[in-house]
Amino acid sequence: MNRPHPVVAAVVVSTFFVGFGGGVVFPILPNLEAVLGVSPFVVGVILSANRFTRLLANAPAGSLVDRVGTRKPLLVGLFVEALATAGYAVALHAPLPEAWFLAARVLWGVGSALVFATAYTIASDVSTEGSLGASMGVVRGGITLGFPAGLVLGGVVSDAYSVTVAFVVAAAFALLASVVAYATVPETHVSERRTAVKPWELHTAVPTLTVGFVNFGLYFAYLGALFSTLVLFVDANDIAVWGYGPQGMSGLLMAVTVVAASAFMFAGGKASDASGSRVPTLFVFLLVSFAGFLALAVADSLAALVVACVCIGAGQGGTSGPLLALLGDLTPGDQMGRAMGTNNVLGDLGGALGPVVTLPLLDPVGFTAIYAACALVPLLAGVVLVAGLYAQTGELRPRTARLPED
């Protein structure tokens, strides 16, 4: 078995670079109505296309990992994401740009399904119960840290140079991620040898569904609602600094949110390792997320908006490491790929529904009502978490303990 720290570090570096392509679109695509005349509904569909794609791709990606290992699916996924990012630049100058953007987002969804299933499985493979929370947190943080870099690149570079330049630079970094992974990431996970991959092979154990439904709610509010509406909120409230327009300003704010999330991913996972139970740490950060969305609902200045974004990011990040570690605690090692795939299906369903639901509701109900409703989501997630854990373990605060392979 490989030593954990070098392997986890290799995954973090490669996923960090590819994450630029995930973040670059958010300060730019919500404004396609003004740039290319694309309707708000179509913009919402484009933003959600990668997540709807992953609804179909996550389960076979996780199943594939349990059959052939982690290295090859990771390399393929990273390269596919690089191609998708390059597709954004092509879309700007092609006939029917909305069709090209949609195709690129679909391709990104396929690649990211492979990357997510492999990255977390690698972390689980090389960790013990005393380091699992920290390992999951640092891998999640590495994946996420590329995202704010992409947000800044998409907002600031598109303002300073052009949207095309922003997409080309992000594609170059995504291609570099493939090279880094090829050179540094080893194989960690071959537990089964089967000839067929069944796309419908979801992992339906109670811990998997519990963690998955919690992710559904958190992704709906955070990546779905917040990230698809923030550029419009900034524009509507005329919030600006340093001369940046709505795209640049929203990119900076989303970067602040994701940096806060990344900072607390490792901290949350490490705290759950040290306490011997994931539950107390999870509830602390769910409450932080609740407070952040409440603050966002009443924010009327840049300072208030920054505080809200930091709290939302901290809440989201602080739950990520312990939540993924909890799934690792309660899932046999040889089923981890499929469990991760199913968890990603439910998380992506929430993220995909976020823009589709919230963007059309902005005019009739307004930002305050939407963000106030999002504040309830972490509280509901806590109820689901407690119910699922009690059904599985008979305890409200189960201790950390890794299950063996079947």
N, C-alpha and C positions, 0 to 999 in steps of 0.2 A: 504494500500500500504506500502511496506517495505521502510525503510529509505535507500536512495541511497548508502551511503558510505559503510556500512557493506556488502551489497549485492555485490556491485562491487568489493570490496576487496576479498570476497570469490571466485568470479569467477577468479580474477587475480591470486590468489594463486594456484588454481587447474589447470588452463590452463598453468601456468608457468612450473609446473612439467612435464606435458605431452609434452610440447614443446621440451624437450630433444630428444625425439624420432624423431622429425622432422629435427633437426639440425645434429644429429649424422651421417646421411648417406652421407652428402655432401662432407666432406673431404675424404671419403672412397670409395663410389661407383664410382666416375669418374675414379678411378685408378684400377677398376676391370679388365681392359684389362691386366694390368701387374700382378695382384694378381691371377686371375682365368682364364685368357685367353678369357675374354668376349669381343666381338667387340665393338667399339665405338658407333655404331648405337644401339645395344642392350642396352648398358649402358644408352644412351639417352632415350630409351623407358622405362627402369626401373625407371629412375629419374622422368619421366613425368607421370608414370602410376597412381600415386595417384591423379594427377590433372585431367587426362582424366576420372578417376572414378568419381571424384566429379562433372564433367560435367553432369553425369547422376544422381548423388546422391544429389546435392545441392538443386534442385527444390523440390523434395519430402521431404527433410529435413526441408526446410523452410515452406512448406505446413503443415507438421506434427506439427511444433511448433505452428502454428496458430490454430490447432485443439485440441491438447492434452496438450499444455503448454511447458515449458522449462526444468523442472527438470529431468524428465525421459529420454528424448532424450540426455540431457547433460551427464547423468551418463552412459548411454549405449555407447555413442560416446567415452568417456574417456576410458572405459574398452576395447573397440575394438582397440583403438590406442595402449594400453598396449600390447595386444596380437600380434599386428602387429610388434611392436618393438622387442618382443621376437622372432618373426619369422626371423628377420635378423640374429640372432645368429645361429638359426637352419640351415639357408641357407648356411652358410659357410662350414658346414660339411655334407651336404646332396648331393645325386646325383642330377645332373642338377641344380646347385646352381642358375643359372639365372632364372629358373622357380620359385624357392622358393622366391627369391628376388622380382620377379614380383608379386607373390601372396601376399606377405607381403605389398608391396606398394599399391596394390588394396585395401586390407583390411584397411590400414591406410587412404586411401581416403574416405572410407565409414564412418569411425569414425570421421575424421576431418570435414566432411560435417555436421554432427550432432553437433559437438562442436562449429564450427564457427557460424552456424545459431542460436544456443541457446545463446551463449555468448553475441553477439551484440544485440540480441533482449532483453535480460535481462537488458543490459545497457540502452537501449532505454526505456524500461518499467519503470525504476525507476528514470529517469532523467526528468528535466524540460528544457525549451529552454535555460535557463541561465546556465545550467550545462551539457547539452547534448554533446557539443564538448569535454569538459574535460573528461566526462565519457567514451565516445567512444575512446578517445585517451589513457586513462589509461588501458582500457580493451585490446585494440589492443597492447599496450605496454607490458602488462602482457603476452599475447599470444606470442609476438615476443621475449621477454627477455629469455624465455626458449630455444629459437632457438640458440642464441649464446652460451649458456651453452652447448647445444648439439654439436655445431660446435667445441668448444674447447675439449669437451669430446671425440668426434670422431677423431679429429686430434691428440691431445696430448696423450690421453690414449692409442690409437692404436699404436702410436710411442713408448711409454714408456713400455707398457705391450703387448696387442694384440688387434686385431680387435674384437675378440669374447668378451673379457672383456668389451670393450667399449659398445657393443650392450647390454650385460647383465645388466650393470649398468643403461643404459638409460631405459631399460624395467622396472627395479625396480622403478625408479622414476615415470614412466608413471602409474604404478599400484598404487603408492602412491597418484597420482593425483585423481584417482577414489575414494579413501578412503576420501580424503580431501573434495571433492565435495559432497559425500554422507552425510558427517557430517555437512556441512556448507551452502550449496546453497539451498535456498527455491524456491518455485514456484512463478512465477511473471506474467504469461501470459496465460490465458485461455479466449479467446474472442469468439471462435466458437466451436460448438459441431457437428461435422460431422462424418459419419461412414467411408468414403473412403478418401484415399490420392491419388491424381492424380499426377503421376510423371511428366506430361507435363504441370502442372499448373505454368507457368512462370508469373512473374509480369511485364507487358509490358508498364507501365506508363512511360512517357517521363523522369521524374527525375531518375527512376530506370535504364533505358537504358543509360542515359547520364553518371551517376556515374559508371555504369558497364563497359562502353566502355573506360572510363578514366582508370579504374582499369585494363582492358585488356592490354592497352599499357604499363602501369607502371610495371605490373607483368611480362610481356614479357621481358622487359629490365632488371629488377632487379633480380627477383627470377629465371627467365628463362635463360637469356643470361649470366648475371654476375656470378651467383652461379654455373652454370654448366661448366664454362670455366676458373674460377679463378685458380683452382689447376693446370691446364695445362699452363696457362699464367705464373704462378710462376715458374713452372718447366722449361719452355722454356727460361725464362729470368734469370734463376739461382739466384733467389732472396731468401735469407735465413738469419736467425738470430737465435742466441742461439743454433745452431746446429740442428734445426728442418728441416726435409725433406719437400717435396712439400705438403704432406697431412697435417702435423702439421702447416706449414706456412700458407697455404690457410685457414685452420680452424681458426687460429688466426685473419687473415685479414677479413674473413667473420664475425667473432665475433665482430671485431671493427666496421664493417659496420652496423650490426644489433643493437649493443649497441647505436650507434649514432642515428639510426632510432628510437629506443625505447625512447631515451632521448627527441627527438623532437615530439613524438606522443602526449604526454600530453601537451607540450608547444604549439604546433600548434592548438590543439583543444581548449585550454584555450584562446589563442589569438583570435580565431574566435568567441568564446562566448563574449569576452570583446568588440570586434569591432562592433558586431551586424550584421556582414555579413561574410560569409565563403570565399567569392571570393578573397579579397586581400591577405589573408593568403595563400590560395591555390596557387596563382600565384607566390608569393615569393618563395615557396618551390619547385614549378615546375622549376623555373629558377635555383635554387640551384642544383637540380638533373641534369639539362642540363649541368651546369658547371662541375659537378663531372664526368660525362661520357666523356666530352671533355678532362678533365685532365687525365682520365684513358687511353684514346686513345694514349696519348703521354708519359705516365709514363715510366721511364727507371731506376728507383731506388726505394728502399724500402720507402724512405721518400715521394716521389711523389705518390707512390701507396697508402700509408696510407692516404694522403690528399684527393686523389680521392675517396677512400672508405668512408671516413668520410662525404664528400659532398654528395655522392650518398645516403648513409644511412640517412643523415639529410633531404635530399629532399624527399625521400620515406616516412620517418616517419612523417615529417611535413605535408604532404598531407593527411595522413591516418585518423587522428582524424577529421579534418574539412570535409573531403569527406564523411565519414560515418555519421557525424552529419548532413550534407546537405541532405543526403538521409532520415534521421529521420525527418528533418524539413518538407520535402515535401511529406511524406508518412503518410496516416492515421494509427493510432496506431494498429488497428486490422489487418492491411495488412503487418506489418513490417517483420514478419517471411518470407513471400513469397518474399518481396522486397529484403531482405538479401540473400535469396537463389538464386535469379536471379543475383544479384550483384556478388555473389561468383562464379556462373557459368561462367560469362564473365571474371572475374579475373583469374580463374583457366585455362580457355582456353588460355589466354595469357601466363601464367606460364608454361603450358604444351607444347605449341608450341616453347617456347624459346630454350630448349635443343635440340629438334628435328631439328630445323632450324639451330642453330648456330654451334653445334658440327661438323656436316658434312662440314660446310663452312670454318672451321678454316684453313685447308690446302690450298684451292684455293684462299681465299681472305685475310686471316691473322687477327690477333687480332685488329690491328689499325682500319681497315675498319669496323669491326663488332661493336666496341665500339663507333666509330664516328656515325654510323647509329643509335645506341641506344640513343645517345645524342639528336637526333631529336624527339624521342618519347615524352618526356615531353612537347615540344612545340606543337606537334600535339594534345596532350591531352588537352592543354589549349584552343585550337580552338574548340574542341568538347565540352568542358565544357561551354564556352560562348554561343555557338550555342544552346545547349540543354536548358540552363537556360533562354535564351531569348525566345525560343519557348514556354516554360512552363509559365513564369511569365511576359514576356514583358519587363524585366529589365536585365541589364548587371550585376547589383550588388544587388540582392534581399536581403532584410533584413531577419534575422532569425525569424521564427515564426512556431510553431509546429501545424500541422493539427490535428483536432480531429478525433476520430474513426467514421467510416461511420454509 
